[in-house]
Amino acid sequence: MQTIGLLGGLSWQSTQHYYRLINEGVAQQLGGLHSAQIALWSVDFAPIEALQHQERWEQAGALLAQAAQRIEAAGADFLLLCTNTMHITAGAIEAAIGIPLLHIADATAERLRQRGIAAVGLLGTAFTMEQPFYRERLAQRGALRVLTPEPADRQSVHRIIYEELCLGVLREESRAEMQRIAAALQRAGAEALIAGCTEISMLLQQRHTALPLFDTTAIHAEAAVARALSPERA
């Protein structure tokens, strides 16, 4: 079994889901008392969040690259960045380490491609929905048309993520708002929906939307388990 590197804390609310899903996946595959070999470094999110909203991506990338180096030094064979938004710094992280970065958008695009999805709605932070680093990678890797909500709806999703979900707050009215926005994306032509922020799955599950829902946290975790247990990588 390979050791999975997790760069978490972005936010810790979603990182705990990664830890649980990966360990459950290994236990399901191997049985008994088996669990995942994990090297986890969890950062303080507050300084990163401040840099996000100042759009100081280079400085944020440098901080995460340092954390990634610590994970590599701890013995990780490959790395997961436990967030969608901060994959904007993926290049800086990859340049700083000698182990592979398992990109969340690549894993998600592959799952969508396998399902034959051509047009997908994307929910996430404003950074993820509006900047090209994520949408373009999805489009290129999955041959996808990526739809995003209207500007006011993007701000509503962004607010729910930062002011509620990152703090562990779940509100029914916010779930209803997410459902309304998902329905609007369906009317615009989306065949499926990406929960493109690792916290969204805390609030929005498949039973809450008529669209097939692709949970990036679960997809990323499943890809990590498959890589860690792959015989040719053992």
C-alpha angles and dihedrals in degrees: 000000000000121000113250117218115214122193101195145158093089077129117340088216090071095035091065088057090053091052093049096044094048094048091046090050094052092046091051092051099042103024129204117058095333118138135169125280101233135176106197129187114182117196130206102261099202097076091044092049090051091052091048093057091045088050090233092149096157092058092045090050091053091054093049092045089057090051090049090053090054090052091050090049089053089062106266115159094202137001138238120194101212096218139063100216098053092056080090082083095047093113093055091048094048091050091055100051139054097216126081122267111222100217116219094214092053092053091047094046091051092052091050091048090052090053093050095241114164102176124033136181116228124211119183143104117324088255092056095043097043107033121075100231093087105025093049093047090051091048094049099042096041102029086238138159103222117207124194130192125263115279096262091048091049089056091048092054091046092052093049091052098049102031098039120010097043086054093048093252116145118189127183091216089056091050089052089051091052090049091051091051092047090052090051090053090051090053088050090058107273113151093190141008130238118211088212097180119067091228097053093080087064088069108022121051132168093270089061098061138043090218120086103262120218110201106204093199092057093042092049092047092049091051090051093052092048091051094045092051098037107127094221089056096046 
